[in-house]
């Protein structure tokens, strides 16, 4: 196969360069979250980032991420799309209900 116009994404369309746009937004947001003082003196937090929450969430995400990847690869594309659609429907419904005062 001959590529007429080489692209930064390569012959298969997979980008290997880091996404500079996402990186440029990440650091200022982190600085803002850390620089805002915590409202409660009893919470252990750096700005709005709860250190207790971070300590609890990080290990669990490291454990469950490979399980989610295995589950996603075991499903067919159609099943995975349907499951994600149901998830979005549930989240969107809860959002609408919270707007009208339900949840």
C-alpha positions as CSV (number, residue, x, y, z in Angstrom):
1,X,0.0,0.0,0.0
2,X,1.4,3.4,-1.0
3,X,0.6,6.4,1.1
4,X,0.3,9.5,-1.1
5,X,0.2,12.1,1.7
6,X,1.8,11.1,4.9
7,X,-0.1,12.4,8.0
8,X,1.1,12.9,11.6
9,X,-1.4,10.2,12.5
10,X,0.5,7.5,10.5
11,X,-0.8,5.0,8.0
12,X,-3.5,3.5,10.2
13,X,-4.8,6.8,11.6
14,X,-3.6,6.3,15.1
15,X,-2.0,9.4,16.6
16,X,1.1,8.7,18.6
17,X,1.9,12.4,19.5
18,X,0.5,13.6,22.9
19,X,-2.7,15.7,22.7
20,X,-1.3,19.1,23.4
21,X,-4.7,20.8,23.7
22,X,-5.9,18.5,26.6
23,X,-2.5,18.9,28.3
24,X,-2.7,22.7,28.2
25,X,-6.1,22.7,30.0
26,X,-5.1,20.1,32.6
27,X,-2.4,22.1,34.5
28,X,-4.3,25.4,35.0
29,X,-7.4,23.5,36.3
30,X,-5.2,21.6,38.7
31,X,-3.6,24.8,40.0
32,X,-7.1,26.3,40.5
33,X,-8.4,23.3,42.4
34,X,-5.4,23.2,44.7
35,X,-5.1,26.9,45.3
36,X,-8.7,27.4,46.5
37,X,-8.8,27.0,50.3
38,X,-10.9,24.2,51.8
39,X,-14.1,25.3,53.4
40,X,-14.2,22.9,56.3
41,X,-11.4,22.8,58.9
42,X,-12.2,19.2,59.7
43,X,-11.6,17.8,56.2
44,X,-8.2,16.8,55.0
45,X,-8.0,18.5,51.7
46,X,-5.7,20.6,49.4
47,X,-8.1,23.2,47.9
48,X,-11.1,21.3,46.7
49,X,-9.2,18.0,46.4
50,X,-10.0,15.6,49.3
51,X,-6.9,13.7,50.2
52,X,-8.9,10.9,51.9
53,X,-11.0,10.6,48.7
54,X,-7.9,10.5,46.5
55,X,-6.3,7.8,48.7
56,X,-9.4,5.7,48.5
57,X,-10.2,6.2,44.8
58,X,-6.7,5.7,43.4
59,X,-6.0,2.1,44.5
60,X,-9.5,1.0,43.6
61,X,-9.2,2.5,40.1
62,X,-5.9,0.7,39.6
63,X,-7.6,-2.6,40.6
64,X,-10.8,-2.2,38.6
65,X,-9.4,-0.7,35.4
66,X,-8.0,-4.0,34.1
67,X,-11.3,-5.7,35.0
68,X,-13.2,-3.1,32.9
69,X,-10.9,-3.5,30.0
70,X,-11.3,-7.3,30.1
71,X,-15.1,-7.0,30.3
72,X,-15.1,-4.5,27.4
73,X,-13.0,-6.7,25.2
74,X,-15.2,-9.7,26.0
75,X,-18.3,-7.9,24.7
76,X,-19.3,-7.5,21.1
77,X,-19.2,-3.9,19.8
78,X,-23.0,-3.8,19.7
79,X,-23.4,-4.9,23.3
80,X,-20.9,-2.4,24.5
81,X,-22.6,0.4,22.6
82,X,-26.0,-0.6,24.1
83,X,-24.5,-0.8,27.6
84,X,-22.9,2.7,27.2
85,X,-26.2,4.1,25.9
86,X,-28.1,2.7,28.9
87,X,-25.5,4.3,31.2
88,X,-25.9,7.7,29.5
89,X,-29.7,7.4,29.6
90,X,-29.5,6.7,33.4
91,X,-27.1,9.6,34.0
92,X,-29.1,12.0,31.8
93,X,-32.3,11.0,33.6
94,X,-30.8,11.7,37.0
95,X,-29.6,15.0,35.8
96,X,-33.0,16.0,34.5
97,X,-34.7,14.8,37.7
98,X,-32.2,16.8,39.8
99,X,-33.1,19.9,37.8
100,X,-36.8,19.5,38.6
101,X,-36.1,18.7,42.2
102,X,-36.6,15.0,42.2
103,X,-33.3,13.5,43.5
